[in-house]
Amino acid sequence: MVAMMSGPEADAIGAALAPHQFDEEKRLDALYRYLQLDSARDEAFDLLIEAAAEICQVPYATVSLVDRDRVWTKAGIGMAQGSEVPRTQAICAHTIVEGDFLEIPNLASDARTAGLSRQREELGAQMYAGASLVTGDGFRIGTLCVMDREPRQLSERQRRILGGLARQAMALIELRTHERQLKDALERAEHLASTDTLTGLLNRRVLFERLEQEAARSHRYDTPLSAVLIDLDHFKRINDGYGHAAGDAVLRSVGKLIRSAVRSADVAARYGGEEICVLLPQTGAEGAQRFAESLRRKIGAIVHEFDGHRLSVTASLGVASTAPGLATVDPQALLKAADIALYRAKREGRDRVVIAD
């Protein structure tokens, strides 16, 4: 399958060895939609080439994908998975152009491969047989091929089985694509089900689920847990003065800010209306207060551009933390304490952080 030449001689031979189909761009589009190029090793493909090598009684077998300028090995016996060669030096580039099956009994005497002497020297390959991987819409995107160290022809049975294995390889590529699409769809559905579409934060349902989980983890490992409740001050004035679209723009901006401010372990969710809750696992009162003060300053510093208007908003924050060594951690009590602290922050003048007693 592979030549190991370089220089002008290789270029001249390569030009003859890498014909392109008339519909090459569409063929490449078909190849790329499967996202198999440069993918990880897959034992299911290994089994197919093991069967091909056993049935055809050869030392070399590969599943290869033909890219624009290279041929990449998805699975190989005698050639490493993930290896690649220039398309100009690959016999498989001929296979996908010439038809669904190509057999060259003697590589030395065939005009298409006679110049690839180094291939015979390094691999000892003398014959080639390859079946194209054909997509459902008729594009040949690669091959399942075998090579031997002796010039010979496959039997009719071996050709038939090699073609069948190539169809199985294509079906496996299709299956892997469907599996990935299903996984992506499930992840998107989970994201939609757990995310507040306006702010990009988690929604209230997920907040309470995660609160229970984090409270249980805090109790189990005797680590602190803090909750920060955030309320945008005089938010109703924005809605009344500029419309709900302006209020939505402010919430989106604040949500984006909070998403960038939290750690990956933290839980940031829209609590309701203009209220947002952030859970801070393994964070005590002092750390939670520093986080809340920093967030308060950042929220107040944002200038929200909307419909020619420059809007700003401040925030009141209430912070509550678990005490070390508690026999139990009551998640609802933690949230209620943060809510009481938030109420105090608003009552005492807003744009401030209050720590629960």
N, C-alpha and C positions, 0 to 999 in steps of 0.2 A: 504493500500500500504506500510505502514512504520511500522517497529517494533522499540521499544524504549528499547532494551535490551543491556546489556553489560556483559563482563566477558566470561568465558569458555562456558557457556550455549549458549550465543548469537553466539559465534564463531562456535560452533558445528552446530547450526541451520542454521547460515548464510552460512556455506559451502554447505549445501543442497539447499539453496535458491538462490544461485548465479551461476547457470550453465552457461558455456560459449559456444557459437557456435563454430563449428569446424573452420569456417573461421572468427574468431574473429578479427584478425588484419585487414582484408579487410573490415569487418563491421565497425570497428573504423575509418578507412580511409574514408568510406562513410559518417559517422557521422560528422567528422571534416571538411569535405569539405563544409558543409553548414554554418559553423561559427555561429551556434545558441547557443551553450553552453555559459552560463554566459552573454547572450544578455539582452537588456533592455526589459521591459514590452511592450507587443504589444496587443492593445485592440482587434484586430481581433481574436487572440487566446482566449481571454476572452469570446468573443461571442460564440465560438465553445463549450467551456466547460459549459457555461451557458445553452446552448441548450441541451447538454448531461445530465446535472443535472435535467433540467426540464422534459425532455422526459422520463428519467429513474426514476424520482422521488426519487432522492438520495441527501444526504447532502454533498457528496464529489465527486469532479471530477477534473481531472488533465490532462494536456499534459506534459509528462515527457520524458526526453532523457536519455538513458542508456549509460553512459561513462564507461571507463575501470574499475574504482573502486567506482563509485558513480552513483546515479540516481538523476538528476537535474530537478527541476520543472520549466517548461517554463511558465505555466499558471495554476492557482489552485483555486478551491473553497473548503474551509475548510482547505487548506494548502497554505502557502504563496508562491507567485511567487519568484523564485530565491532560494528557500530552497533546500537542498540536504540531502541525507542519503547515508550511505554506500551501495554499490550494494549488499553486503551479506545480507542486511536486507530489500530488496525491492522485493515485489511480481512481479513488472514489469520486473525484470530480468528474471523471469520464462516465462513471456508472450512472449518475443521476441525469446526465444529458442524453446518453444513448438509449436508455430505456429502463425497464423495471429489473433487468437482470443482465449482468455482464460477466463473461467468463473468458479469461486469457490463459490457455493451457501452458504457454511457454512465454514468459516475460521477455526472454532474450531475443526471441525471433519476431515478436509483435512490434510493428512500427511505432505504436503508441508508447511502448515501454522499453524498447531495445536500448535506448540511451541511458537508462537508469541503472548503470552497472554497479554503482556503490550500494544500491539497495540489495542486490544479490550478495555483495561482499559482506555487508554488515548483518543483514537479516538472514541471508541464505535463501531468500524467497525466489522461487522459480515459476510459481503459478498463482493466479488470483481468480477468485469468484466472489461476486458481490451482488446482493439484492437490495434494491432501493427501498427506503422508508417513504411510503407514499401517504400523504395526508388524505383526509376524507374528500377534500376538494381538488385532489389530483396533483399536488405539488410534491416533488421528490426533495426531501430535506436532508437526507443522509443515506447511510447504507448499513447493512449488516454483512460483513465480508469475512472470507477466510483466505489464507495463503498457505502454500506448502513449499518445502525445500526441494521438491522434485517436480519437473514438468509432468503434468498429467491433466486429465479431465475428470470432473465429478461424474458420478453415475446419475441417471435420470432421477432415482430416488433421492439422492443427496441434493440435487438441484431443487427438487420439489420441497423437501424439508427445509432447506435454507431459505427458500422463498416464504414458507410458512412461518419460520422463526422471525423473519424480517417483519411480517405482518403482525406478529405478536409483539415485537419491539415497538412498532408504531402504535399498537393498541395500548401498550404500557405508557408510552409518552402521553397519549390522550388521557389515560386514567390519571396520571400524575397531574396533568393540567386541571382536570375536573376536581381532583382532591384539593389542589391549591385554591381554585376558585371558590369551592365550598367553604374552605377554611377562612378565606378572606371575607366571604359573605357573612359567615357566622360572627367574625370579629367586628364587622361593620354593624351588624344587628345588635350585638352586645354593647357596642359603643353608643349607638342611638338609644338603647334602652336604659343606659346608665348615665347619660350626659344631658345636662341642661343645654338646650340648643342655643339659647341667647348668650350665655356667658362662657360656654365651653367647660364649665365646672361640672362636677358630679351633681346628680339630682338628689332631692331630699330622701327618696327611698334608699338609694345606695349609701347616703350619709349615715342613716340609722343602722344599716347593716354593718357598715365598717366601724361605727361607734361601738356596737356590741362586740365585734371581733377585737378591736384594739383594747377595750376595757378588759376582756378576758385575758389577752396577752399581757397586759399591764399587771394584772393580779397574779398570773402564773409565774412570771419572771421577776416580780417585784420591781418593776421599772415605772418611772413616772409617765403620766399621760396628761396633756393639757388640751383645752378647748378654747378657741378664740372666736367670739361672735363679733361680726362687723356689721354696722348699720350706717348707711350713707345719710349724712345729715341733711335735713330739709329737702329730701329727694322729691317730695310732692310739688315743691315750687318749680322744679325743672319740668315735670310733666305738665303742670298747670300753665307755666309761662311759655314753654317752647313746644309742647306736645309730647305724646308718648314715644314718638320716634326718637326724639332727643334723649329721653330717659333711657330708651333701649341702647342708644349709642354709648351713653355713659356707662351702663352696666356691662356692655361688651368690653369696653376699654378697661374697666376695673377688673373684670374677670380675667382678661389677658395679663394684666399686671400681677394678679395673685398667682396665676398659673406659673409665671416666671419666678415668683418669689419663694415658692414652697419647694421642699425637698421631694425626692421620689417616694419616700416613705410616708410623707404627710398626706392628709386627706382634705381636699378643698372642695366645698360643695355649696350650691345655692340653697340657703335655708328657707327662703321664702321672700317674695317681693324684692326689696333692696337689701335684704339681710344675707350675709354669707358666713359660713362656718368653716373654720380650719381646725382639724385635729392634728396635734403634734405629738406623735409617739416618742417615747424615751426623752421627753423634754419636761423639765420641772418648771416651777413658777418663774424663776429668774430668766431662764432661756425664753420662755413664752412671752414674758414682758418685753424683752429685747426685740423679739420678732414682731410683736404687736406695735411697738413704738416705731420701728423701722417702716412697717407697712402703713401706719397712719401718716407718716411724713411723705411717703411715696404717693399715696392716694391724693393727698392735698396738693402735691406738686404737679399733678397732671393737668394739662389744659386740653379740654375736649373740644375739638372742632366739629361744629354741626351747622350746616346750612348757613354758613357765613357768620355764625356766632362762636364765641370763645367762652366755653363754660368750665367752671371748676366746682369741685365738691369736696367737702371734708368728711371724715368718718369718725364715729364713736366706736370704741372697742371694749368688750368685756372679756376678761381672761380668768379661767379657773383651772386648777391643777389638782391632781390626786396627791394625797399625802403618802409618804413612804410607810411601808409596813402595815397597810390596811388589811383587815381580814377579808374584805370584799371590795370591789370597785363597782360602784353603782353608776352606769353610764348616764342614766337619766338625771341623776343628782348632779353629775358633773356638768351636763348641759344646762340644767336649771341654774346652777351657781354662776355660770358664765352669762346667762341671760339676766340675772339679777345685777351682776356687775355692769353689764351693758346699759341697763336701765339707769343705774347710778351715773354712768358717764354722760348720758343724755340729760339727766336732771341737773347735773353739776355744770352744764354749759356746753356740752358736745365737743367734738374735735379733741378727744382725749382718750387715754387708756386707763381703765380701772381694773384693779386686781381683786378677785373675790376674797372675802374674809375667810 
